[in-house]
């Protein structure tokens, strides 16, 4: 395996860029595509590891135990105390509504 | 007296304030004057590189002098009234700019958040302030913490290593480590996702601790890898790190992943002897395995002798203190830490970074756009730097439906193997019964500015010896253990079982006390020479 191998085809890369909602210069695309291939080359080392069928996944390393695990908060509506501070961070606001450009729509047949 | 105040430990400063030998305001003024002289210009968006950049530290993005002055006033008023001013009364600290602090810019070192002023404060920062700490400012980091050198920050100049200004301070908590090493605050709050506290601590010759996952609340931390991120202390001494952890640790109703475990007194037994403790050495931590940049073939390389020697010298010290050194401890899955990290952290990063869209807060393109979709693309394309983009794309790829089983699910299973390595060696009823595993913190000492940056794979492999603890969730601490032949700090790492921070701090402090008169302890960072 050579890290210059094109493990991720360019059309797959372009599709990901589209899904990620990035507008990119060609130079950026070249760098990102190359680095993704290099990283995938590293990741493929995992394929050679023999894994027992019953091996569980680990999503968090530490088991807190029943006493150490915080209970989930109740699903209750709580009034926000600083709506003005939060709205002040939005790039465009009108009458306390966040304003965005036109939302593309598709006519349904 | 004014300049000497910047040299004191947090422990000493709090004592001086509580015994009314010095005021919090005097401590603050001494630090502000020193920072103005030593730090140089703070990182800024579109900061144009200058030849003078290599003459200063550049740890900061934002100075918060007004907040610190208000906090110092409160501490002094409490002392005057005879009230308890807190464990950190009058202790200056800095905060990695990945934590939200109300009414301050909270940038994540990214253009996409450069104009974001946080409407609330992260729990660990609030606890530091409530304990009497004085917040000097927000310090620089890799953009969204994505890196191991701090060079990927959108805020330039990025921080330099106070021991050699042509070297990186490490990352992503590079600003934190540089600030602490350069005496720009006794403490700094960092985060560690793959080694981002311990690696820069080792590069800058300071103490850095990654607590157990869930020991410190993540509320208000701008998330990278939600199952890996751990806030933690950077300090110049082990006791100061313990003091800081004491303040920030504990349950938090605002964070459902913060463990509801009692916080022990980290200082009570910190200077008790360690005779009888079992400290392990693993050959799997004395070599690294990485893909050759040219061929892509995997190569295994022994660590440099000076790094290995630092660990063996440390083990000798522990042996002389009565500890049992257990050699040849197998940690066979250490080498998979980075490939697993390439998958899990990217998936989590992609998930966390989709929220930045130019709608609710942060950067929105100033260009005219035809619709919402174009606004998203332009805002994210212009707002994110290369490293966040790379992580988002990689995370989407390896978690895509057709690849998820091959990559993501497999990585989560290999993570179980890594966790299992630790469970076996720390099992009190097992073969090894270790109290701690002693390892090098980093495969090398601090590397040169621009020497690795851009090669995202090689940069990631700088974390090969620290990332297994993040996968497993276990605590780790990096402590200074000497210097390389070219005068750069070398750190060693102690790893322990879940929630064994008190024990790790005790073992670390034992080494610190046993070596406190060693010649290497008298060395100072280049920026402090002549002070």
Interface residues (C-beta under 8 A of the other chain):
Chain A: X1 X2 X3 X4 X5 X8 X12 X13 X16 X17 X19 X20 X21 X22 X23 X24 X28 X31 X32 X35 X36 X38 X39 X40 X41 X42 X43 X44 X45 X46 X47 X49 X51 X55 X56 X57 X58 X59 X60 X61 X62 X63 X64 X67 X68 X69 X70 X72 X73 X82 X85 X86 X88 X89 X90 X91 X92 X98 X100 X101 X102 X103 X104
Chain B: X116 X117 X119 X120 X212 X213 X214 X227 X251 X253 X255 X256 X257 X258 X259 X260 X261 X290 X291 X292 X293 X295 X296 X297 X298 X336 X338 X339 X340 X342 X343 X346 X350 X357 X358 X359 X360 X361 X362 X363 X364 X369 X370 X371 X372 X373 X374 X375 X376 X377 X378 X380 X381 X382 X384 X386 X389 X390 X392 X393 X394 X396 X397 X398 X406 X407 X409 X410 X411 X412 X413 X414 X415 X416 X417 X418 X419 X455 X456 X457 X460 X470 X471 X472 X473 X474 X498
